[in-house]
Amino acid sequence: MVLALKKKKLDQMFGMFKRFHAHVDGTGIGLYIVKKIVENAGGKINVESKLDKGTTFKIFLKTNNIQQLSDDLTNSKKITHGK
């Protein structure tokens, strides 16, 4: 299955609860969360979408922030699992 978006939708795709394809399961919160995590780590996300080809997401992180992001995710898992 190939999913692509028109250019005018790309600006909206990272909004909370935004959904563009009703035939795909989801809540519309995943890309919002990913963008917040990446931006909080000092990174950025580039999106390219071509009709009938698909959509590519590129995530860029500063190398000095990767360890901190990893530590934050590990700590959040401990909190989630009650440790």
Rosetta blueprint (number, residue, H / E / L):
1 M L
2 V L
3 L L
4 A L
5 L L
6 K L
7 K H
8 K H
9 K H
10 L H
11 D L
12 Q L
13 M L
14 F L
15 G L
16 M L
17 F L
18 K L
19 R L
20 F L
21 H L
22 A L
23 H L
24 V L
25 D L
26 G L
27 T L
28 G L
29 I L
30 G H
31 L H
32 Y H
33 I H
34 V H
35 K H
36 K H
37 I H
38 V H
39 E H
40 N H
41 A L
42 G L
43 G L
44 K E
45 I E
46 N E
47 V E
48 E E
49 S E
50 K E
51 L L
52 D L
53 K L
54 G E
55 T E
56 T E
57 F E
58 K E
59 I E
60 F E
61 L L
62 K L
63 T H
64 N H
65 N H
66 I H
67 Q H
68 Q H
69 L H
70 S H
71 D H
72 D H
73 L H
74 T H
75 N H
76 S H
77 K H
78 K H
79 I H
80 T H
81 H L
82 G L
83 K L
